[in-house]
């Protein structure tokens, strides 16, 4: 009996190992094709030159880079954010570099209102434009202890990170389905959607929602709409503290990879290093739980806690924040 159980467990271990190896090789092969072999599509031909792109959170990091690269390709831009001054400054910068560019500024705070009336007013400002692309980029990351989070902050982050992408897609999707050219929806997710990242669990949970929402859109509307689930690792932006390290990529690299894969691949991890890192995370989380918690989670906890304490010295230590 013992020998039978041992034989079964050995066979199961071999099957899991073979599956993991094949899965990893497929991921690496796709990564190499994506980054070094395949050519990008002509996006203006596919979606319509001079059509409009709606970008949420456009004033910094990834959002700002989308604006720059899409303006260069000949698209017009709807800049959808909450800070009017920053939107005006971005508009001036873009038009200085691209004099023929058309822009429209729409001011909205997605964290404060999720009512149908709020989104109807937003949509009314854009419904007469030939919108060919929606980029759900706006999000907020707040690290720290979940039990210390104010209730209203949790509601605001849920509204922004999950409510806004779903409702914007809902208001635009009928227009997208009627267009002569194809249209596109890019949902900016994150590699943290594949595991419960320590001290930012609500953020990783919201990114998991966004990735699953992207799967739903791709499965149901992929014949008419190009849906992309963009899942980068660490990107050097203000949200990440402008971190510079071997596992960090620039916003320019992230966005150029996204546009390179748009219309050709549903799920995009924008760099070789992030693809490999994501595969390691996947294997550890699924099959090597002690390694995952002992090395990856604990390391992330250390970095997150250090950042949390720096920002909250006055409350934690009775000191002024640096």
JOCOR-V513279 format. One record per backbone hydrogen bond with DSSP energy under -1.0 kcal/mol. NH is the residue of the N-H (numbers start at 1). CO is the residue of the C=O. If there is no record, write none. Layout:
NH_CO, NH_CO
//
This chain:
5_1, 6_2, 7_3, 8_4, 9_5, 10_6, 11_7, 12_8, 13_9, 14_10, 15_11, 16_12, 17_13, 18_14, 19_15, 20_16, 21_17, 22_18, 23_19, 24_20, 25_21, 26_22, 27_23, 28_24, 29_25, 30_26, 31_27, 32_28, 33_29, 34_30, 35_31, 36_32, 37_33, 38_33, 43_41, 46_42, 47_43, 48_44, 50_74, 51_48, 52_130, 53_76, 54_133, 55_78, 56_135, 57_80, 63_60, 65_61, 66_62, 67_63, 68_64, 69_65, 70_66, 71_67, 72_68, 74_71, 75_70, 76_51, 77_102, 78_53, 79_104, 80_55, 81_106, 87_83, 88_84, 89_85, 90_86, 91_87, 92_88, 93_89, 94_90, 95_91, 96_92, 97_93, 98_94, 101_98, 104_77, 106_79, 108_81, 112_109, 119_115, 120_116, 121_117, 122_118, 123_119, 124_120, 126_123, 127_123, 129_126, 131_129, 132_52, 133_52, 134_184, 135_54, 136_186, 137_135, 144_199, 148_145, 149_146, 154_150, 155_151, 156_152, 157_153, 158_154, 159_155, 160_156, 161_157, 162_158, 163_158, 164_159, 166_162, 167_163, 168_164, 169_165, 170_166, 171_167, 172_168, 173_169, 176_172, 177_173, 182_46, 183_224, 184_132, 185_226, 186_134, 187_228, 188_136, 189_187, 189_230, 191_232, 193_190, 194_191, 197_195, 200_197, 204_200, 205_201, 206_202, 207_203, 208_204, 209_205, 210_206, 211_207, 212_208, 213_209, 214_210, 215_211, 216_212, 217_213, 218_214, 219_215, 220_216, 221_217, 222_218, 224_221, 225_221, 226_183, 228_185, 229_266, 230_187, 231_268, 236_249, 237_235, 241_238, 242_237, 248_245, 249_234, 254_250, 255_251, 256_252, 257_253, 258_254, 259_255, 260_256, 261_257, 262_258, 264_261, 265_261, 268_229, 275_271, 276_272, 277_273, 278_274, 279_275, 280_276, 281_277, 282_278, 283_279, 284_280, 285_281, 286_282, 287_283, 288_284, 292_288, 293_289, 294_290, 295_291, 296_291, 297_292, 298_293, 299_295, 300_296, 301_297, 302_298, 303_299, 304_300, 305_301, 306_302, 307_303, 308_304, 309_305, 310_306, 311_307, 312_308, 316_312, 317_313, 318_313, 319_313
//
